[in-house]
Structures are given as structure tokens and as C-alpha cells.
Amino acid sequence: MPELLEELEERYEKKKRDMDLHRMLRDKHNKEAREWANKRDELNKKVRDMVAEAKEHKARRDELNQKVKELKEERKKWNDKVQELSNKLREERKKLMPRKDMPNISKLKKRLKELEFKQQTSVLPPDKERELVEIIDSLYKQINEYETMMNSELKKNEELKKIQEELNAAKEEAEKYHKEIEQAVKEAQEHHNKMVELFEMVDEIRKEADESHRLYLENKKIADEEHEKFIAAAKEVRDFEKIITGLKQKQTNSKKKKEKVEVKKKAEEIYEKFKRGEPLTTEDLLILQKAGLL
């Protein structure tokens, strides 16, 4: 019996250690699972916020692109008006100055720019330099003569003046819309770049959130398995406790029964001694009392 009880107590202590180990592992992996779940939820919230912000940039970009389209239509109207008035002004000028020898002012200005650029960027021999300067001076004179003549005619001719004023106003309108287009295009590109940047960041954060979710599931699975092992071990511990308690109780009862028999036997011997008239000690009297013979 003592050997059996000792073996059972050893197995009981081992099973208790197993139970505590499974409980510790369960709690550890449950804690890690909660941490990964919290991180996953934080990342998913960040993804939702960033997607919402990216959509706002997309909506603003689309609004600006639509505005650019409308502005281009307006600019085209004014550019067409500029072309129309330029043609009209040119025709009116021809009527005023029908001379065949009048120079083409646009070609003269273009030629002047080319020669000025050549003068600034080229190293020429002195004679060629003088020749170039003379040509440039001649072009300046022709252009000034033409523009002086035209300004004079503009002052005298109300119709020509009116067309020129309308042309200048149309150019200003066309330029105004052109600047608005440039600004809207710039803003639209900024919103597009921000949207693309956010969506690229979202892809990376989603990968991190997916990895956090994977680790959450992995730790939750281990925690659940350890919990099942803990439950099974706890049941075995309770079973061992019942068996050991029963054996100890049985052992105690057996010991008491044995002690009772021994006390009774001892008391009977003392009682016989008493009947023979032999003197009894205090201890003998206590034994008789314990056995119920006194």
C-alpha cells in the first residue's frame, strides 16, 4: 500500500507540472495572439484611413481634370477669336497700305532674333562683325518704320484701333485661361501623385496586416491546443487527487483500526493484571479508559 501511494503521488506531481506547463503555454500564446490581433486591427484601420484619403485625392484629381477640359474649351474659343481678329487686322492693314514693297514684319522680327543670337554667341572677324551689325541696324530701322507707320494709322483709323483693342482683349482672355489650365494641371498632378503614393503604402501595410493575422491565427491555434491539453491534465490531476485521498483515508482508517485492536489487547492484559491484584500505573489506567474498560 505505501509503495502504491508513493507511486501515485509521484505521478500526481508530474501531472500537476504538465498541467501548469500547458496553462503557462496557453496563457503565453493567448497573450501573443491578442497582441497580433491588436496590431492587425491597428494596421487595418490605418489602411482604411489611407484608402479614404487616397479616394479624396482621386476625386479632387478627377474634378481638376474635368476643370482643365472645360478651361481648354474656353481657351480654344479665345484662341480662335485671336486668330480671327489677327486675320481681320491683317486684312484691314493691307487695305490701308496696299504697297507691294511693304516688308513682312513677322519674317523681319524672326530674322532679327536669329542675327542677334548669332552676334551674341559667335566670334567673327572684324569685317564680318561690322557687316552683321549693319544688317541688324537695317532690320531695326525697317521694323521701327513699319511699327511707327502702323501706330500712326491706328491713331487715325478708329476701325483698325477697335480691332486691335479687341485683339489685345482676346489675347488677355486666352492667356488668362492658359494660366488657369497650367495651375489646374499642376494641382491635378499633385493629387494624382499623392493618391499613387498612398495606394503604394496601403499595399505594404496590407501585407504587414496579413502577416499579423497569420501570426494571430498561429498563436490562437497553439493556445487552443494547449487549453485542451490543460483541461485533460486538470481532469487527470483531479482523478489522482480522489484516488490518493481515498487511499490515504483507507490507510488512516486501517491504522486507527490496528491501533484500536492493539489498545484493546493491551487493556485486556492490564485488566487481567488488575484482577490478579497487581498494582496499576497511571498509564495503565489511561489505556483501560481508552479501551472503555474503565
Buried (B, 14 or more C-beta within 10 A) or exposed (E): EEEEBEEBBEBBEEBBEBBBBBBEBBBBBBEBBBBBBEBBBEBBEBBEEBBEBBEBBBEBBEBBBEBBEEBBEBBEBBBEBBEEBBEBBEEBBEEBEEEEEEEEBEEBEEBBEEBBEEBEEEEEEEEEEEEBEEBBEEBEEBBEEBEEBBEEBBEEBEEBEEBBEBBEBBBEBBBBBBEBBEBBBEBBEBBBEBBEEBBEBBEEBBEBBEBBBEBBEBBBEBBBBBBEBBBBBBEBBEEBEEBBEEBEEEEEEEEEEEEEEEBBEBBEEBBEEBEEEEEBEEEBEEBBEBBEEB
